[in-house]
Amino acid sequence: MRRYAPGLPGSIAAAVRPPSTSAGAAIVGGLPVRDTEIGRTPANWRAAAGRDGAAAPTAASLRLDISMLLLAAVAGEPFGWRGQQGGRLVNNIVPAAGHEHEQSGASSSTLLAPHTEDAFHPERAHLLMLGCLRNHDMVGTTVSSVRQVELTAAERRVLAEPVLPILPDVSYGDAHDRATAPALPTLWSEVDIESDTAATGLTTRYDPAYTPLDDADAEFRRAYARLSAELERVCRVAALAPGELLLVDNDVAVHGRVPFTARYDGTDRWLKRVNIRLPERRRRAGENRENGYGQQIVAPFRTVTERDTSDDRGSDEQP
C-alpha cells in the first residue's frame, strides 16, 4: 500500500482527507460496485471472510477491500484490531441472525446508538471510512457533530471532567476488568472551555450504550442528557448507495444506524469499514496512561510505534 498509494492522483488524496467542515463527515462517490458481481450479502463477518466453510469472497468484494485500503493509505495509516474480525484491516458490516438487538454493527432491528468508534480505546481511529456494497432498503447511517451542538459553558465544564469509564462494545467480548477502567472526559476543547466559542474546537469520546451513567451524580447525568439531545437535534442521516464512501472524523462526529428489518436472504445491507490513524494528529497526553483493556491494534503500515497499550488479557470475537 505504501508503494502504490503515493502514485494516486492528487484529486483522490484531496477527496479522502479528513472532513474540514463543522459537520465532521463527508460522502465520496465513484467506486465501481455492481450488485450482480459482489455475491450474496454474507450471513456474518466470518462468512464474508470465507471462514468456517463459507465460500471464498468474490473478486468484486476483494477489489473493494483493496480499493478502500489504498484510499485509507492515502488518507493516513489503516489498522485493525486483533480482538475484532480476526484482526482484518477491512471489516464487513452485515446483519447477523441472533444479534438483532445488540449495540454492535451486527444488529438490525434496534437503533444503533450514536457513538465514537471504539471510544474505549486511546488508539481509536482518527478517521473512519465506511464503504457501501449494497443497501437496497436505503438504511440510513446517522452522523452528528459535536461542533454543531449548543451547550452552556457550565455543561461543557461538567462534561470535560473525567467521571465515568467507557467499556468495550460487545464485539470485543465481555472479559473486561472494570476495576482498572479509567474515568474519561466526554468533551474537551482546543480552546478554553469557558469560552462561548469553545464549540469550534470541541472533540469527544461518546458511547452512551457502554457508559455506566447510573454511576454518575445528577449534575453529570443532566449535562450528558443535554449533550445527547443536542446530538440528536443536529443529526443527519446518510443512506449510502453502492460505491459511496462515508468519511467520519472520529474525534468530532458520532455515528450510528437507524433500525431495519433484516431478511437474511443475501440482499441485506452490506458495508465495509476501515479504521485510519492520522500520524500528524495528537490527542490528550492523559490518554497515554490508558491500557485499552488489553485490546491490541494490527498496524502493518504504521510509520512509528509510539507505545504499546497491550496487556495479557485476551478478547473474544462475536459471530
C-alpha positions in Angstrom: 0.0 0.0 0.0 2.8 2.4 0.8 4.3 1.7 -2.6 1.2 2.4 -4.6 -0.8 5.0 -2.6 1.6 7.9 -3.3 1.0 7.3 -7.1 -2.7 8.1 -6.9 -3.8 11.5 -8.3 -3.8 14.5 -6.0 -7.6 14.8 -6.5 -8.0 11.4 -4.8 -5.9 12.5 -1.9 -8.0 15.6 -1.5 -11.2 13.7 -1.7 -10.3 11.4 1.2 -8.7 13.9 3.6 -10.4 14.4 7.0 -13.7 16.4 6.6 -12.9 20.1 7.2 -16.4 21.4 7.9 -18.1 21.5 11.3 -20.2 18.5 10.2 -17.2 16.2 10.7 -18.3 13.9 7.8 -18.4 13.8 4.1 -19.5 11.4 1.3 -17.3 10.5 -1.6 -18.7 8.5 -4.6 -17.3 6.8 -7.6 -16.1 3.3 -6.6 -17.3 0.7 -9.2 -19.7 -1.7 -7.4 -22.1 -3.9 -9.3 -24.8 -5.8 -7.4 -24.6 -8.8 -9.7 -20.8 -9.2 -9.1 -20.4 -8.9 -5.3 -22.3 -12.1 -4.4 -24.8 -12.6 -1.7 -24.7 -10.5 1.5 -22.8 -12.8 3.9 -24.5 -14.1 7.0 -21.8 -12.6 9.3 -18.2 -11.4 9.1 -16.8 -14.9 9.2 -18.7 -15.8 6.1 -17.6 -12.6 4.5 -14.0 -13.6 5.2 -14.6 -17.1 3.8 -14.1 -18.8 7.2 -15.9 -21.8 8.8 -16.6 -23.5 5.4 -18.1 -20.4 3.8 -17.5 -19.7 0.1 -14.5 -17.5 -0.7 -15.2 -13.8 -1.1 -16.0 -12.7 -4.7 -13.4 -10.9 -6.7 -15.6 -7.8 -6.7 -15.6 -7.8 -2.8 -11.9 -8.3 -2.7 -11.3 -5.5 -5.2 -13.3 -3.1 -2.9 -11.2 -4.2 0.0 -8.0 -3.3 -1.9 -9.5 0.0 -3.2 -10.5 1.1 0.3 -7.1 0.2 1.7 -5.4 2.2 -1.0 -7.6 5.2 -0.2 -7.1 4.7 3.5 -3.3 4.6 3.0 -3.6 7.9 1.1 -5.5 9.5 4.0 -3.3 8.0 6.8 -2.5 4.6 8.2 -5.2 1.9 8.1 -5.3 -0.5 11.0 -7.4 -3.3 12.6 -7.9 -4.8 16.0 -6.7 -8.3 17.0 -9.9 -8.8 19.0 -12.3 -7.8 16.2 -13.0 -9.7 13.0 -9.8 -11.7 13.3 -7.5 -8.6 13.0 -8.6 -7.8 9.5 -7.9 -4.3 8.2 -11.2 -4.2 6.3 -14.2 -5.2 8.4 -17.5 -6.4 6.9 -20.6 -4.8 8.5 -23.7 -7.0 7.9 -26.7 -8.0 10.0 -26.2 -11.3 11.8 -29.0 -13.6 13.0 -29.3 -13.6 16.8 -27.7 -10.2 17.1 -30.7 -8.1 16.0 -31.0 -6.1 19.3 -27.4 -5.6 20.5 -25.4 -2.4 20.2 -23.0 -3.5 17.5 -22.6 -3.4 13.7 -24.2 -6.9 13.5 -27.5 -5.6 14.8 -30.5 -4.6 12.7 -33.9 -4.2 14.4 -32.7 -1.8 17.1 -31.4 1.7 16.8 -27.6 1.6 16.8 -27.0 4.5 19.2 -24.7 7.3 18.1 -21.1 6.7 19.3 -17.5 7.4 18.8 -16.0 4.3 17.1 -14.0 2.3 19.7 -14.4 5.2 22.2 -13.0 3.0 25.0 -9.5 2.9 23.5 -6.8 5.5 23.4 -5.7 4.4 19.9 -9.1 4.5 18.4 -9.3 5.7 14.8 -9.0 9.4 13.9 -10.8 8.8 10.7 -13.4 6.2 9.9 -14.1 5.0 6.3 -17.4 3.2 5.6 -17.9 1.8 2.1 -21.2 0.6 0.7 -21.6 -2.5 -1.4 -25.4 -3.0 -1.0 -28.2 -1.0 0.5 -31.4 -1.9 -1.3 -33.6 -0.6 1.6 -31.7 2.7 1.9 -30.9 2.1 5.5 -29.6 5.3 7.0 -26.3 5.9 8.8 -26.7 8.7 11.3 -24.0 11.3 11.9 -23.9 14.1 14.5 -21.1 16.6 15.0 -20.2 17.8 18.5 -19.1 21.0 16.9 -22.7 21.8 16.0 -24.2 21.3 19.4 -25.3 24.1 21.7 -24.2 23.7 25.3 -23.7 26.1 28.1 -20.2 26.8 29.5 -21.3 25.0 32.7 -22.4 21.9 30.8 -19.1 21.8 28.8 -17.2 22.2 32.1 -19.0 19.3 33.7 -18.5 17.0 30.7 -14.8 17.9 30.5 -14.3 16.2 33.9 -13.2 12.6 33.9 -16.2 11.0 35.6 -17.0 7.6 34.0 -15.3 4.9 32.0 -16.3 3.8 28.6 -16.3 0.0 28.2 -15.5 -2.0 25.1 -18.5 -3.0 23.0 -19.9 -6.5 22.7 -17.9 -7.2 19.5 -14.8 -7.4 21.8 -16.4 -9.9 24.2 -17.1 -9.2 27.9 -14.0 -10.2 29.7 -13.1 -6.7 30.8 -11.7 -5.7 34.2 -13.9 -2.9 35.5 -11.5 -2.4 38.4 -8.9 -0.8 36.2 -11.3 1.1 33.9 -10.2 4.8 33.8 -12.6 7.7 34.1 -12.6 9.7 30.8 -13.8 13.2 29.9 -16.7 13.2 27.4 -15.8 16.6 25.9 -12.7 18.7 25.6 -11.6 21.6 23.5 -8.6 23.0 21.8 -9.7 26.4 23.3 -10.7 27.5 26.7 -13.8 25.5 27.9 -15.1 28.8 29.4 -15.2 30.5 26.0 -18.5 30.9 24.2 -16.6 29.9 21.0 -15.4 26.6 22.5 -17.7 24.5 20.3 -15.4 25.3 17.3 -12.7 23.1 18.8 -14.8 20.5 20.7 -13.8 16.9 20.4 -15.5 13.9 22.1 -15.4 10.3 23.3 -19.0 9.4 23.4 -20.7 6.0 23.7 -23.8 6.0 25.9 -24.6 2.3 25.3 -21.3 1.4 27.0 -21.0 4.2 29.6 -22.3 3.3 33.1 -24.3 6.5 33.5 -26.1 5.3 36.7 -22.8 5.6 38.5 -22.6 9.4 37.9 -24.2 12.2 40.0 -27.3 14.0 38.9 -25.4 17.1 37.6 -23.3 14.9 35.2 -26.3 12.9 34.0 -28.2 16.1 33.2 -25.3 17.5 31.2 -24.8 14.2 29.4 -28.5 14.1 28.6 -28.3 17.6 27.2 -25.4 16.6 25.0 -27.4 13.5 23.8 -30.4 15.7 23.0 -28.2 18.1 21.1 -26.5 15.4 19.1 -30.0 14.1 18.1 -31.0 17.6 17.2 -28.1 18.1 14.8 -28.2 14.6 13.4 -28.1 14.0 9.7 -28.9 10.7 8.0 -26.8 9.3 5.1 -28.4 6.5 3.1 -25.3 5.3 1.3 -25.6 4.0 -2.2 -23.3 1.2 -3.6 -19.9 2.7 -4.4 -20.2 5.6 -1.9 -17.8 6.1 1.0 -18.7 7.9 4.2 -15.7 9.6 5.9 -16.3 10.4 9.6 -13.9 12.4 11.7 -14.0 10.1 14.8 -12.9 12.9 17.1 -15.6 15.3 16.0 -18.6 13.3 14.8 -20.5 10.3 16.3 -22.3 7.9 14.1 -25.0 5.2 14.4 -27.7 3.5 12.3 -31.4 3.6 12.0 -33.3 0.3 12.7 -34.2 -2.0 9.8 -35.7 -5.5 9.3 -33.1 -7.9 8.1 -34.2 -10.6 5.7 -31.1 -12.9 5.8 -31.7 -13.7 2.1 -28.5 -12.5 0.7 -29.8 -9.0 -0.2 -29.4 -7.1 3.1 -27.3 -4.0 3.7 -23.6 -4.6 3.4 -20.9 -2.1 4.3 -17.1 -2.3 4.7 -15.2 -0.4 7.4 -11.6 0.8 7.6 -10.1 2.5 10.7 -7.5 5.1 9.9 -4.8 6.7 12.1 -3.6 10.2 11.2 0.1 10.4 12.3 0.1 14.2 12.4 -2.9 14.3 14.8 -2.2 14.2 18.6 -4.7 13.6 21.4 -4.7 14.5 25.1 -1.5 13.5 26.9 -3.6 11.7 29.6 -4.6 9.0 27.1 -1.0 7.7 27.1 -1.7 6.2 30.5 -4.7 4.1 29.4 -4.2 0.3 28.7 -7.2 0.0 26.3 -8.5 -3.1 28.2 -5.7 -5.1 26.6 -7.1 -4.7 23.1 -4.2 -4.6 20.6 -4.1 -3.0 17.2 -2.9 -4.5 14.0 -1.0 -1.7 12.2 1.2 -3.0 9.3 1.5 0.4 7.8 2.4 2.3 10.9 5.4 4.5 10.5 6.4 4.8 14.2 5.5 2.6 17.1 4.6 5.2 19.7 3.6 2.9 22.5 2.1 -0.5 23.3 -1.2 -0.5 25.3 -1.5 -4.3 25.4 -1.5 -6.5 28.4 -2.0 -10.2 28.9 -5.8 -10.2 28.9 -7.5 -11.8 26.0 -10.6 -10.9 24.0 -13.5 -12.7 22.4 -15.0 -12.3 19.0 -18.6 -12.2 18.1 -20.1 -14.1 15.1 
